[in-house]
Amino acid sequence: MNVIVIGKPKYNITLPLEEFPKEGSKIKINERLEITGGVSVYVACMLAKWGINVYYSGAVCADDFGNKIKSELESYGIDLKYLDTDYEHKSNVNYLIKNKKTGTSTEIYHDNDVFTKKYKFDFIPDYIITDGTDMGACNAAANNYPTSKIILFANTVSEEFYNLSKRCSFVCANMSFAKALTKMDFEFNRSKSLVNMFQKIKDLNRAEYIIMLRERGVLYTVNRQVKMMPALSVQKVDDSNSGAAFFGAYCYGILKGYDMDTIAKSANVSGALSLKTIGTLTSIPEKEEVFKLIGIDESKLVLSSNEVSDANNMPKIVEKNENKPEDASQNPNLEKAELPKEANVPIPLVSSSENKEVEGKPNNENG
């Protein structure tokens, strides 16, 4: 299986502060964290760490930060034959102000508008994974390899992302993208509204969708059923990589051919675990811990085909009868997909079956 990740690497400089600074203030700190970042880099490293052979396509600059990014990718055993080097610009740098009290981060991103020019590969990818940060490379890959399945992290509302999503087999979307796509709002107290939203997605797009709901959990479909998986409660330390960890586990499950319930559970747990560690690649969860927490022996999983039907043959989500109750537990078209409760969980991670507010939630744009 040939898997290539396309994106735009960047270098993260994290500044942990006791609280968010006031305008005009001067603050002295004794620590800072420097590490390679970017959703595409995170996912490529996470997949490699979880045992998937990965190629990476992107552009790095020929400066100290660029060399560190390349060295980090090499350390994970990622094939970099399609990594471009730019000699004219400085590396993309993402400055993150970390609020220690809340675990939230504020990002200031320097973008050098450098993109890869390596559009041709010496193989036909089975899967193309992208966060859409190098849209030219994504569209070129889609044009050059029409049989490849594209997995998109859709966390940006733009016409470019919308057009690319129509060419994808799988889309991991945040709430903003789903709302813009359907022109519908999330009404969590009305299950029919959530079913209608997914019906609208199916009508507009051939891709299989999963939607990250931040503090409310995950929304996805299985066998014409819309399912909501509750969010997980963790002690949040750093919220800047939750979406990337979620997407990484989502991609892993698709590549392995697992059923969507298993994929959603592993992605949900991975996103939560990443909240517990400060930093980018340092927050990649251990695969064994993820599957242990969801109560699944990966060696015994039955694989599914993960084949996406033609848009005209896409199964429809049947709306519930108006006379049936709105409660998700009684509605056959909206189910709550509960996680198993571990008797001796080694970390403070619990299932929230009532969709209560939780401390751990992804960043608005990254998740």
ZADRENVEX-566118 format. One record per residue (C-alpha): residue in one letter; y, z, x. Coordinates in steps of 0.02 Angstrom, whole numbers. Example, Ala and Ser with C-alpha at 12.3 -4.5 7.8 and 13.67 -1.06 7.14 Angstrom:
<nodes>
  res       Y       Z       X
    A    -225     390     615
    S     -53     357     684
</nodes>
This chain:
<nodes>
  res       Y       Z       X
    M       0       0       0
    N     169     -53      70
    V     315      59      24
    I     495      34      80
    V     643     147      45
    I     814      65      42
    G     976     164      54
    K    1123     225     152
    P    1092     368     275
    K    1227     496     309
    Y    1252     651     412
    N    1281     816     322
    I    1392     955     388
    T    1372    1110     280
    L    1501    1250     286
    P    1434    1409     201
    L    1575    1515     128
    E    1570    1680      35
    E    1664    1595    -107
    F    1756    1434    -140
    P    1920    1432     -40
    K    2091    1438    -119
    E    2212    1297     -86
    G    2315    1328      70
    S    2201    1467     136
    K    2133    1481     313
    I    1954    1537     332
    K    1856    1573     490
    I    1668    1549     484
    N    1533    1586     612
    E    1401    1466     551
    R    1380    1285     500
    L    1229    1175     472
    E    1216     996     532
    I    1072     889     471
    T    1030     713     416
    G    1060     680     231
    G    1067     554      90
    V     946     538     -56
    S     857     388      20
    V     829     479     186
    Y     772     637      96
    V     646     540      -9
    A     580     439     138
    C     553     598     239
    M     477     690      91
    L     353     550      57
    A     307     541     241
    K     284     730     246
    W     172     718      92
    G      61     587     175
    I     133     419     120
    N     163     282     250
    V     345     228     228
    Y     464      96     295
    Y     650     131     289
    S     785      -1     269
    G     968      45     298
    A    1107      43     427
    V    1154     177     552
    C    1300     177     673
    A    1285     181     862
    D    1366     352     882
    D    1297     528     906
    F    1272     556     719
    G    1186     388     701
    N    1068     428     844
    K    1027     596     764
    I     989     512     598
    K     873     388     683
    S     788     525     783
    E     761     628     625
    L     680     483     534
    E     568     447     684
    S     513     629     689
    Y     436     607     515
    G     338     454     572
    I     438     332     466
    D     431     149     519
    L     609      96     566
    K     584     -87     608
    Y     704    -131     466
    L     837      -5     516
    D    1000     -93     561
    T    1124     -31     692
    D    1312     -52     672
    Y    1417     -45     832
    E    1590     -55     755
    H    1604      96     639
    K    1576     284     636
    S    1432     360     539
    N    1444     414     359
    V    1478     601     357
    N    1459     715     206
    Y    1553     880     216
    L    1481    1012     100
    I    1571    1174      58
    K    1435    1295       7
    N    1480    1441    -108
    K    1360    1580     -60
    K    1392    1678    -219
    T    1341    1538    -337
    G    1236    1422    -228
    T    1343    1274    -282
    S    1412    1145    -163
    T    1569    1040    -159
    E    1552     874     -67
    I    1682     774      28
    Y    1603     611      78
    H    1667     490     210
    D    1598     316     173
    N    1613     181     306
    D    1552      40     192
    V    1422     -15     320
    F    1266     -95     247
    T    1106    -168     316
    K    1088    -355     342
    K     899    -351     360
    Y     847    -423     192
    K     680    -500     240
    F     521    -404     278
    D     361    -467     357
    F     261    -402     209
    I     274    -399      20
    P     316    -221     -35
    D     208    -146    -170
    Y     350     -25    -207
    I     536     -29    -169
    I     618     142    -185
    T     807     155    -187
    D     953     268    -230
    G    1066     117    -256
    T    1184     160    -112
    D    1154     -10     -30
    M    1160    -121    -184
    G    1163    -283     -86
    A     999    -242       0
    C     923    -186    -165
    N     967    -347    -255
    A     909    -451    -107
    A     742    -361    -106
    A     723    -384    -294
    N     759    -571    -274
    N     647    -595    -122
    Y     500    -494    -189
    P     493    -514    -379
    T     317    -443    -390
    S     366    -278    -310
    K     389    -126    -421
    I     561     -48    -401
    I     590     140    -423
    L     774     183    -446
    F     868     347    -434
    A    1004     314    -564
    N    1136     448    -539
    T    1289     336    -542
    V    1368     255    -694
    S    1416      77    -649
    E    1379    -101    -700
    E    1287    -129    -535
    F    1168      16    -570
    Y    1143     -44    -748
    N    1101    -221    -693
    L     980    -158    -560
    S     896     -39    -684
    K     848    -189    -791
    R     745    -255    -645
    C     655     -91    -612
    S     483     -29    -662
    F     530     156    -652
    V     698     242    -668
    C     738     425    -633
    A     906     450    -719
    N    1030     591    -735
    M    1112     634    -900
    S    1271     535    -865
    F    1175     374    -836
    A    1067     398    -991
    K    1220     432   -1099
    A    1312     279   -1032
    L    1158     169   -1052
    T    1124     217   -1233
    K    1303     261   -1285
    M    1226     416   -1362
    D    1254     600   -1328
    F    1118     730   -1300
    E    1091     836   -1456
    F     964     962   -1395
    N     955    1051   -1562
    R     900     890   -1648
    S     734     822   -1589
    K     759     662   -1690
    S     915     624   -1586
    L     815     637   -1423
    V     681     524   -1494
    N     814     399   -1547
    M     888     402   -1373
    F     723     357   -1292
    Q     694     224   -1423
    K     862     149   -1375
    I     813     153   -1191
    K     650      64   -1230
    D     744     -68   -1329
    L     867     -98   -1186
    N     758     -80   -1033
    R     579    -117    -983
    A     571      23    -856
    E     481     187    -880
    Y     615     322    -885
    I     622     506    -842
    I     785     600    -871
    M     841     752    -771
    L     927     874    -890
    R     988     998    -760
    E     977    1173    -834
    R     883    1109    -987
    G     736    1035    -892
    V     660     861    -901
    L     642     728   -1037
    Y     510     591   -1026
    T     381     496   -1128
    V     191     490   -1130
    N      91     381   -1249
    R     237     353   -1368
    Q     276     538   -1367
    V     444     605   -1307
    K     417     766   -1210
    M     538     898   -1150
    M     487    1008   -1005
    P     586    1171    -991
    A     689    1207    -837
    L     628    1330    -707
    S     717    1489    -657
    V     742    1518    -471
    Q     864    1609    -359
    K     981    1466    -315
    V    1040    1456    -135
    D    1090    1272    -118
    D    1100    1150    -263
    S    1144     993    -165
    N     966     924    -144
    S     879     967    -307
    G     895     791    -376
    A     829     714    -215
    A     678     830    -212
    F     644     791    -395
    F     653     604    -360
    G     543     620    -206
    A     403     704    -303
    Y     426     579    -446
    C     403     434    -324
    Y     252     518    -244
    G     165     536    -412
    I     197     354    -456
    L     133     294    -287
    K     -24     399    -308
    G     -50     335    -486
    Y     -45     506    -570
    D     -17     530    -756
    M     161     559    -814
    D     132     740    -865
    T      77     782    -688
    I     221     682    -614
    A     349     771    -722
    K     279     943    -680
    S     275     912    -493
    A     451     839    -495
    N     517     984    -598
    V     442    1113    -479
    S     498    1017    -323
    G     677    1012    -384
    A     673    1199    -417
    L     595    1242    -249
    S     729    1144    -156
    L     861    1260    -231
    K     792    1405    -131
    T     835    1336      42
    I    1001    1287     118
    G    1012    1117     200
    T     946     942     169
    L     778     903     248
    T     748    1088     273
    S     733    1102      83
    I     589     978      65
    P     454    1076     -26
    E     275    1088      36
    K     160     979     -67
    E      22    1110     -70
    E     142    1240    -141
    V     203    1121    -276
    F      29    1080    -340
    K     -25    1261    -328
    L     121    1315    -437
    I      85    1186    -571
    G     -98    1239    -569
    I    -172    1071    -520
    D    -302    1032    -388
    E    -238     866    -321
    S    -409     817    -255
    K    -475     815    -435
    L    -335     716    -515
    V    -384     563    -616
    L    -274     415    -572
    S    -186     306    -700
    S    -139     124    -677
    N      50     149    -695
    E      63     -32    -748
    V     224     -71    -841
    S     208    -186    -991
    D     317    -335   -1026
    A     475    -284   -1120
    N     418    -373   -1279
    N     255    -274   -1279
    M     331    -106   -1238
    P     260      27   -1356
    K     385      96   -1478
    I     421     280   -1504
    V     385     319   -1686
    E     520     425   -1764
    K     467     578   -1858
    N     471     587   -2047
    E     636     654   -2115
    N     543     788   -2212
    K     459     860   -2059
    P     536    1009   -1972
    E     649     986   -1821
    D     556    1115   -1718
    A     482    1030   -1565
    S     318    1123   -1581
    Q     289    1044   -1752
    N     362     873   -1717
    P     230     750   -1653
    N     365     644   -1572
    L     448     781   -1470
    E     337     899   -1375
    K     374    1037   -1252
    A     268    1012   -1097
    E     239    1188   -1035
    L     197    1232    -856
    P      52    1350    -825
    K     106    1529    -786
    E      41    1589    -619
    A     -24    1766    -614
    N      25    1795    -433
    V     165    1675    -392
    P     227    1709    -214
    I     407    1661    -258
    P     520    1705    -406
    L     478    1546    -504
    V     439    1559    -689
    S     421    1444    -837
    S     561    1455    -965
    S     481    1410   -1130
    E     639    1442   -1230
    N     755    1326   -1131
    K     869    1470   -1083
    E    1008    1450    -957
    V     939    1465    -781
    E    1016    1498    -613
    G     938    1346    -530
    K    1007    1178    -581
    P    1041    1014    -491
    N    1211     954    -437
    N    1297     850    -572
    E    1289     688    -475
    N    1139     717    -363
    G    1031     774    -504
</nodes>
